[in-house]
Amino acid sequence: MAYLYNPSHFRNTDTPALHAFIGQYPLAMLTTHGPEGFSASHLPMLLAEDGGRTVLRGHIARANAHWKHIGEGAQALAVFSGPQAYVTPQWYPSKLKDGRVVPTWNYAVAHVRGTVRAVHDAGWLYDLVTALTNAHEKNFAHQWAVTDAPADYIEKMIGAIVGLEITVETIEGKFKLSQNRNDADYAGTQNGLAALNNPAADIMPKR
């Protein structure tokens, strides 16, 4: 069973918020384990509801042997990472009191665990690449669509990928954002990151 060290002050159990986080940072590190050992691939994934199930869907290159190592009922861990940053003790006002401070690292991640299967159906894959494209083109003024490419070319490209679908069993967030620091150190960290234009400052709630 996968384990994540996740103290209560960093733990995020807000499912809608975690779903939104995955939507904002959709590139997953997907890890599975089989007879050959560990396999890992990096791929954008989409969350969807399907017949009462919550699923994650994505695809990898058919040339990527990862899918061949996924047996029936295989377990998978998909890790989604958000903003991250080094935190210097110089941002802590408490440093001036006794110097008993050390550097740390702030970050936000979501761990999704479940059963994964490989999908070869061309219609399923066409629907997936269409959904992925639509999701990531929506912020462009002029949006590219799968149908903009020649049909025979898309058919060829679909033949070169394999779909992966995870039936989600657990989702766990760890938002390590200096919650364990006092108000002054917390504000110092947030202000320090903001001065560097680091997006890790933006996900620290105002106290």
C-alpha positions in Angstrom: 0.0 0.0 0.0 1.3 3.5 -0.9 2.2 5.8 2.0 2.4 9.6 2.1 3.8 11.3 5.2 1.2 13.9 5.7 0.9 15.7 9.1 -2.6 17.0 9.9 -1.6 20.7 9.5 -0.6 20.0 5.8 -3.3 17.5 4.9 -6.0 18.6 2.5 -9.1 16.4 2.4 -11.4 18.8 0.4 -12.3 16.6 -2.5 -13.7 19.3 -4.8 -10.7 21.5 -4.1 -8.4 18.6 -4.9 -10.3 17.9 -8.1 -9.9 21.6 -9.1 -6.1 21.4 -8.2 -5.7 18.4 -10.6 -7.6 20.4 -13.3 -5.2 23.3 -12.8 -2.0 21.1 -12.7 -2.9 18.1 -14.8 0.5 16.6 -15.5 0.7 13.4 -13.5 3.7 11.2 -12.6 2.0 7.8 -13.0 3.7 5.0 -11.2 2.9 1.3 -11.2 4.7 -1.8 -10.0 4.8 -5.2 -11.8 7.0 -8.2 -12.2 9.6 -6.0 -14.0 9.7 -3.6 -11.0 8.5 0.1 -11.0 7.4 2.0 -14.1 6.8 5.7 -14.2 5.4 7.9 -17.0 4.6 11.6 -17.1 1.3 12.5 -18.8 -1.6 14.9 -18.6 -4.7 13.3 -17.2 -8.4 14.3 -17.0 -10.8 13.6 -14.1 -14.2 12.4 -15.1 -17.3 10.8 -13.6 -18.4 7.6 -15.3 -21.3 5.5 -14.0 -20.7 6.3 -10.3 -17.0 6.0 -10.6 -14.4 8.8 -10.5 -11.7 8.1 -13.1 -8.5 9.6 -14.3 -7.8 9.2 -18.0 -4.7 9.8 -20.1 -2.6 8.2 -22.8 1.1 7.3 -23.4 3.0 6.4 -26.6 2.5 2.8 -27.7 6.3 2.6 -27.9 6.4 3.2 -24.2 6.6 -0.3 -22.6 5.0 1.0 -19.4 1.5 -0.1 -20.6 2.8 -3.7 -21.2 3.7 -3.9 -17.5 0.1 -3.2 -16.4 -1.6 -6.4 -15.5 -5.2 -7.0 -14.6 -6.1 -5.2 -11.4 -2.8 -3.4 -11.3 -2.6 -0.6 -8.7 -1.4 2.9 -9.7 -0.3 6.0 -8.0 -0.7 9.3 -9.9 1.0 12.3 -8.3 0.0 15.9 -9.4 2.4 18.7 -8.4 1.6 22.4 -8.0 3.8 25.4 -7.1 6.9 24.7 -5.0 9.6 26.9 -3.6 12.7 27.0 -1.3 11.9 28.9 1.9 14.9 30.8 3.4 15.0 31.4 7.2 15.8 35.0 6.4 12.0 35.5 5.9 11.3 34.6 9.5 11.1 37.4 12.0 11.6 34.7 14.7 15.2 34.3 13.3 16.1 37.4 15.2 15.1 36.0 18.5 17.3 33.0 18.9 18.4 31.9 15.4 16.7 28.5 15.9 15.3 28.3 12.4 16.3 26.2 9.3 15.4 26.3 5.6 12.5 24.3 4.3 10.6 23.6 1.1 7.0 24.5 0.4 4.9 22.6 -2.1 1.4 21.3 -3.0 0.7 17.8 -4.3 -2.3 15.5 -4.8 -1.8 11.7 -4.7 -4.4 9.6 -6.4 -4.5 5.9 -6.0 -6.6 3.3 -7.8 -6.8 0.4 -10.2 -5.4 1.1 -13.7 -6.1 -0.5 -17.0 -4.7 0.0 -20.5 -7.2 0.9 -23.3 -6.7 0.2 -27.0 -10.2 1.0 -28.3 -9.8 3.6 -31.1 -13.2 5.3 -30.4 -12.4 5.6 -26.7 -9.0 7.1 -27.5 -10.5 9.6 -30.0 -13.0 10.8 -27.4 -10.1 11.1 -24.9 -7.8 13.2 -27.1 -10.8 15.3 -28.1 -11.6 15.9 -24.4 -7.9 16.6 -23.5 -7.6 19.1 -26.4 -10.8 20.9 -25.6 -9.8 21.2 -21.9 -6.4 22.7 -22.7 -7.4 24.9 -25.7 -10.2 26.7 -23.9 -7.9 29.5 -22.7 -6.8 30.4 -26.3 -8.6 33.0 -28.3 -8.3 30.8 -31.4 -8.7 27.2 -30.4 -7.3 24.2 -32.2 -9.5 21.2 -32.5 -8.8 17.6 -33.3 -11.0 17.9 -36.4 -8.6 20.6 -37.7 -6.1 17.9 -38.7 -6.7 15.4 -41.5 -8.8 12.4 -40.4 -6.3 9.9 -41.7 -3.5 11.6 -39.8 -5.5 11.6 -36.5 -6.3 7.9 -37.1 -2.5 7.2 -37.5 -1.7 9.2 -34.4 -4.4 7.4 -32.4 -2.8 4.1 -33.5 0.4 5.2 -31.9 -1.0 5.7 -28.4 -2.4 3.6 -25.6 -5.0 4.9 -23.2 -4.7 4.6 -19.4 -7.7 4.7 -17.1 -7.5 4.8 -13.3 -10.6 4.0 -11.2 -9.9 6.3 -8.3 -10.0 4.7 -4.9 -8.3 7.4 -2.8 -7.2 11.0 -3.3 -5.0 12.8 -0.8 -3.6 16.3 -0.8 -0.5 17.6 1.0 -0.3 21.4 0.9 2.9 22.2 2.8 2.6 25.9 3.0 4.2 27.0 6.2 1.0 26.4 8.2 3.2 25.2 11.1 4.9 28.7 11.4 3.6 31.5 13.6 1.7 34.4 11.9 4.8 36.6 11.5 6.9 33.9 9.9 4.0 32.8 7.8 3.5 36.4 6.5 7.3 36.8 6.0 7.3 33.6 3.9 4.3 34.7 1.8 5.8 38.2 1.2 9.2 36.8 0.4 7.8 34.4 -2.2 5.6 37.1 -3.6 8.6 39.4 -4.0 10.2 36.7 -6.2 6.9 36.3 -8.2 6.8 32.7 -7.1 3.3 31.2 -7.6 3.8 29.3 -4.3 2.9 32.6 -2.6 -0.5 32.6 -4.3 -1.7 29.3 -2.9 -0.9 30.4 0.7 -4.2 31.6 2.2 -4.2 35.0 3.8 -4.2 34.7 7.6 
